[in-house]
């Protein structure tokens, strides 16, 4: 095909709706932008009979899967290799694997069988989530080593590998995987500073300085640091409130720890929220907290910046290169004194912060989609 005409693109993924996570959001952002430009995007993913029945999108194909017991939200496709027939029939021009389990392997096999170029994106630090399948330090260490051996083998199969941050690019390089940095994009028109006094009143937060966090509540997100620091932070900032949006398997664990530390009055868990409300929640906050080294980009931190928030992010993390210290946030070490210092400094910023908004504009979904399309075209041309 000529590289200037519309493409047929296949996404192979181990996670898709009804799951709501960063990988799904990233794929959906790309899909919508690609389709605006006239390209066709097809999704190949694991699912249940119910997922198949509910599906109304003729370009989404669910393959029967079994529950991944250590992490029930995710499923492993059992017979994904029949997808090759569908890829051939659709005359797909390029395959993009957003997965590294069975659907990812199916995507790679389809590309080699049909001689179609294939891209893979490293979205998730699976090596940092091995505690779901292995208990004990020694076994966990062995599991991590095995995961990286697999990742090295798997990602070196592809014509190109992308990852969403410089931080992850360096980690992949350490394990002999060459990658290109392709950040995921955000909707900068949607994520803007909004008048949010009603939202603040509704939640009973008018009198507080709000430190905000959005995301799945899982142990690998390092939320323990916030809980361990809370009492000391309160001594420095008496009117502080830590507000969390999102849910996950570790919510009960965190709520129990908060009770043990006797800091329940400092925390508010909103649970799963309507995504339409997110810009208002960002806008009512005074600072966004990013304690995770697990995330491969930290898209939520960029959304927060787009709404004018300063960011405090942990050192050696995906957001470190996004933060310009003293201008749109601060970086802290993984300890209580450093965390307290960063949050105190960040709360001196006046929101909405223009420097944060300007930083976020670099990550618009339109720019990021165009960059990815150019990669596809270069691979097809070869």
N, C-alpha and C positions, 0 to 999 in steps of 0.2 A: 504493500500500500504506500501511497505518497504520504510523507510525514505532515503535510499541511492540511490534510483532510481529517474529518472527525474519526476518532478512535473508538474501538470497542475494548473496554477495560474490565478485567475480572479481578475483584478483591477476594482473596481467600483468607478467612479469619476463624479463630477458635472462639470468638465472643461476638455476639450481636444481639439485637433486641430479642427478648425483653430485658437483657442485661443492660445496665446503665453504668458505663465506666469510661475512662479516658480514651481507650482504644476505639470504642464505638463512636464517641463524640468526634474523634479525629477523622475516622473514616467517613462519617456522615458529612462533615464539613467539606472534605475533598469531593465526595460524591455530588453534593449539591452544586459546588462551583464548577466541576467538570461538566455536569449536565446543563448548566446555564450556557456553557460554551458549545453545546451541541454534541458532546461526547456521550457514549452510552456506558453506564457502569452496572456491572452484574456482581451480586454478592453471593459467595458460596460459604456456608456456615453450618455449624452443628445445631441441632434442635430436636424438639420432641414432636409427637403427633399433634399436640395442641398448638405448638408454634406454627406448624405447617397449615393447620386449619385457619388460624387467625391471620396468616399472611395474606395481604391483599396486593403486594407489589410483585408483578410478574417478573421482575429482574432479581428477585431474591430467592435463592434455592437452599432449603434446609435439608441437611443429611442426618439421618437417624443417629442419635448419640446416647451415650450413657453418662450418668452423673459422675463427676470427678469427686469422689467421697471426701478427700481431705479439704476440698474447697467447693462446696455444693453449688455455688452460683455458676460454676463453669462445667462445661460438658465436653466429652471427647467423642468426635465423630467415629462411628464404628466401620462404616463402609464408604469412605469419602472418595475412593479412587474411581468410582463410576462417574464422577464429575468430568472426567476426560472426554466422555462422549458428548456431554453438554457443551463443553468448551469448543470442541471441534464443530459442532452443529451451529453454534453462535458465531463462529469465525472470529474469535477473540484475537486482538492485535497485541496485547500485552497483559501479563499477569503480575499482580502486586500482592505478595503474601504478607499479611499483617499478623501472622501466626507462626508458631514454631512446633506445634504438636501435629496431630494427624491431618488437619485441614491444610496446614502449611506444606506438609510432605506431599499431599495430593496436588497442590498448586504447582510445586516444583516438578513433580512427575508429569503433569499435563504440559508444562512448558518444554520439557525435554522430549517428550513423545511427539509433540506437534511442532517442535522447533519454533517456539514463541519466546521472545525475550521475557525475563522474569526479574522483578525487583523484590527485595525483602526489607521490611522495616523492623528494627529492634525497638519495640515499644515498652517492654516490661522487664525489670530486673528479676527474672525468675530465680536467679541464684540467691537473692535476698529473701525469698519466700519459701525456702526449703524446710522451714520449721513446720509447715503444714503436713509434710510427709515423713519427716525424720525427727526423732526425739533424742536428746543427748548430744553433747558438744562434739564428740568424736564422730558419731554417725552423721551429724549435720555437716561437719567439715568434709567428710567423704562424699556426701550428696552434692554439696556445692561444687566440688572438684569434678564430679561426673557431669553435672549440669553444664559447666563451662566447656568441658571436652565435647559435649554434644553441640553446644552453641557454635564452637569453633568449626566443627565439621559441617554443620547445617548452613551457617551463613556464608561460608566460603564456596557453597554450591552455586550461588546466584550471580547474575550479570552485574548487579549493583546492590549495595546495602546502604540503607539510610538509617539515621537515628536522629531524634529531635533536639539534641543539645550537644555542645562541645564536651560537657562533662561525660556524657555517655560515649562519645566518640573516643575519648582518651581511655576509658575503661575497655572498650572493645579492642582498641589498638594493643593494649596490654596483653590481651588474649589472642593476638595475631589475627584479628578480624579488621580489615580495612573498611571504613564507612565514610559516608558523606553526611554532613549535618543539614538536615531538612526540618526546621521547626514546624510544628503543627500551627495552624492559624486560628485566630479568633474573629468573631464578628464585632469589629470595633464600632459599628453603627448601633448595635444592640447594647454593648457594654459601654455605657456612658454614665457620667455622674447624673444622678436624679435626685430631686427633692424627696427626702425620705423621713421627714418628721412624723408622718402618720404611722409608718412602719415601726419606727422607734417607740412611739407611744403605745401602739398595739402590743408590743412585746414587753412593755414596762421598762424600757432601757433609757429613758430621757436623761437620767442623772449620771449615766456611766460613760467612761471611756471604753470603747469597744475594740477588743482584739479578736479578729475574725479568722475562721478557718473553714474551708470547704473540702469535702472529700470523703472517701470510704473510711470507715473507722476500723482499721486493721492495725495489728501490732507493729508491722514493719514501717508505719508512718511516724514513729518516734514521738507520739503525743505524750508519752510518759514524761518527757522533759518539761512540757508545759505544766503538767499536773504537779511534778516535783518542785517547780519554781513558783507555783501560784501563791503560796503563803508569803514568800519573800517579796514577790512582786507587789502584793497588797500593802506591805509595809511602806513601800516607796510610792505606790500609786493607789491610794485607798479606794478610789471610785472606779477601779478596773472591773471589767466583766469579760470573760472568755466565752465567745459564742461559736458553736459548731453547727454547721449545716451538713447533712449527710448521715448515712447509717452504715452498718457493717457488722461483721461477726464479732468484733472486739468491743462493741458498745457496752455490753454488760461488764466486761473486764475493766474498762475505763471508768465507768460509773462506780464500780466497787472501789477502785483505787482512790477516786475523789472522796468517797465517804470515809475511807480509812485515813486519808490526810486531813479530814474535817474542813474541806474547802468547797462544799457543795454550793455555798452562797456565791461563789465566784464563777460558776459555770452554768451555761444554758445550752442544752442540746435541742436543736430544732427538728432533728430527724430528717427524713426525705422531704424535700421541698419542691414546689412547682418551679420549674426552671425559669418561668417568666418573672418570678419574684427575685431572682438572683441579683440583677443589677441594683435593685433597691437595697438589698441586704449588704452588698458591697459598699454602696453609697452611704449607708448609715454608720459604717464602721470608721475607726480612726487609724487602724493599722491592720495589715494582713500578716499572719504568722505562717511561716513555712519551715517546719522542723524536720522534714523528711529528706533522707538520702536515697530513698527507694524510688521515687518518681524519676522518670527519664526526661521530663521537661518541666513539669509544674505549670500546666496551662492555666490552672485556676489563679496562680499568682499574676499571670499576664492579664487575665480578665480583671483582677482587682486593680492592677495598675491602670487599665483602660478606664476604670471608674474613678481614678484619681487618688488611689490609696498608696501610701508608702509601704514597702515590703521589708520584713526582717526574715532573712533566710539563713539556714545553717551552712557553715563552711563546707566545701567539697560536696556540693549538691548541684542539681540541675539549674537552679535559679541564680547561682553565684555570678555567672557572666551577664545576667540581666540586671543585676543590682549595681548601680553606680553610687558607691557609699557617700553619704552626705547630701545626695541629690534626689534619689528616689527610694532610699532605704539604707539598711545596715546589715552586715553579716555577723553572725555570732558563732562561737565555738560550742561544742556539745557539752556545755556545763552551765550551771545555774547563774553564777555571776555574769558571764558573758551574755546570756540570754536577757537578764535584767537590764544590763547596760544598753543593749540594742533596742529593747522595747521603750525604755525611757527616752532615748535619743529620737526614735522614730515618732513618738507621740508629740514631739515639739514641732513637727511639720504641720502646716496648715492645709487641710483638705478642702476642696479637691486640689491635688498637686499636679500642676501642668507638666512637670518633668516626667512624672509617671505616665501620664496620658501620651506624651510624645514617644516614650519608650515603647508603649504598647502598639502604636501605629505601625511600627516596623514588622509586627507579626500579624498583619491583617490577613484574613483568609484568602482574599483575592491574590495578594502577592505570593503567599505560600503555595496556592494551587497552581499558579502560573509557573513557579519554579519546578514543581513536580512534573507538570506537563512537558516542560522542556527536557527533563531527564528521560521521560518516556519516549519522546520523539527522537532523542539522540540514540537511544538503544535500538529503536525500530530501524533507524537509518543505517546503523551498523549491520 
